[in-house]
Amino acid sequence: MGNKLRRLRCGHLLTFRKTALLVGVLVVLYNEVLVYYINKTSWKLPPGFSQFREDDQIVRLIIAGDPQIQGYQYEVGGFVGWITRLDSDRYLSKTFHLLLDMVQPDAVIFLGDLEDEGSVASDEEYSDYVQRFYQIFHVPTETKLILLAGDNDIGGEGADVITQEKMLRFEKNFAPLNEVVRVKNVDFIKVNLVTPYQEVPAVPQTQLVSQLSAPVRVLLSHVTLNAARLQTAAKILGSFMPQYAFSAHFHKYERTAFDITRIMKSAGLPYSADLGRKQLVTQEIQVPTCSYRMGTAEIGYIVVTIDQAGEMSSSVVWLPRRYVNLGVYVVYLIMVVLTWLIQQVCLPSKRHHMTGL
C-alpha cells in the first residue's frame, strides 16, 4: 500500500510540474512576444499612408513623448531595480522598432524627458543613460533623430532648477536645445520650453528665424503652448508662425488650434495688418508618453505625414498595456502556489483514507 501511495503522489507531482511548466511557457510566449504582434495588427497609420515610398517628397515622422528611461536614484535598488530597468528598456525598444520597421520614417522626434533622472544624475549615471538611450532607440543612419530636452533632463519644475551645467551636459550628449532642423520641405523649430511655469525661454529667436527657408514650419517644444504663459506663447507663435506644433509633458493625447493673431492681440503684442488678414492658425498635437512606467493606460506614438503642399495627416499608434501583462505573471504564480498547497493538503488526507481501508 505504501509503494502505491508513493507512486500516486509522484504521479500527481509530475503532472502538476509538467502542467505548470507548459502554462508558464505559454504565458511567457504571449507576454513577451505575441502581445506585441497582436497589438501591431490594430495600428492605424495616417490616411493614404503606404509602406512603399511611392512619393519621396512626403515627410514621414514618428513622434515620441516622455520615454523617461528609468534611473538609479528613485528606482528600487539591487537585483529588483535591475529587472525593472531591463523590462522598461525592453518594452521601449520592442515597441519602437516594430513601429520603425513599419513606418520607415525620414525623422524620429523625441519631445523631451528622455531620462527620468537626467537632471539629478551623476556623471557616471548620465553616461549610462546616454548609452542606454541610443541602444534602445537606435535608428538607421539615413533617419534624422531630433531630440528635445524636458524638465527631467535639465530641470525646471519645483526646486529642480535649470542650470547652465545641466543644459551644456544635455547638448554635449544629445542635441542643441534650440535649433532649426530641415527635413525635405519642412523646417522643424526646436524651442527650449520645458515647464508651464517657465518665463519667456532663452530662445535665440532672431537667429532661428533667419534659418527658416522651408515652406512648412513645425514647432517642437516639451510643454504645450496651451499651458505656457500667454506672453511666452504669443512671442513664440508670432516669431515663427508655424503651421503645426507638437509637444508632450502631460502624458496624454490632445489636439489644439491657436489663432496667432488673436493670441498676440490678447498678449498686447503688435502685429502687422498683413498677419491679421492671413488669420494664421497653428494646429498643435500633444503626444502621449511611450513608456508604461508613467502610470497611464494611454501609451503610444504619433505617426505623421506631411505632403509637398504642406498638408499634414496623423494617427496615434497605441501600445500594449504592460502592467496588464505583468499582472498575468502575478496571477499565474498565485495559481501555481495555490495548486501546490492544495495538493500538499489533499494527498496526505487521501493517504490516511486509503490506510484506514
Secondary structure, 3 states (H helix, E strand, C coil): CHHHHHHHHHHHHHHHHHHHHHHHHHHHHHHHHHHHHHHHCCCCCCCCCCCCCCCCCCEEEEEEECCCECCCCCCCCHHHHHHHHHHHHHHHHHHHHHHHHHHCCCEEEECCCCECCCCCCCHHHHHHHHHHHHHHCCCCCCCEEEECCCHHHHCCECCECCCHHHHHHHHHHCCCCCEEEEECCEEEEECCCCCCCCCCCCCCHHHHHCCCCCCEEEEECCCCCCCCCHHHHHHHHHHHCCCEEEECCCCCCEEEEEEHHHHHHHCCCCCCHHHHHHCCEEEEEECCECCHHHCCCCCEEEEEEECCCCCEEEEEEECCCHHHHHHHHHHHHHHHHHHHHHHHHHHHHHHHHHHHC
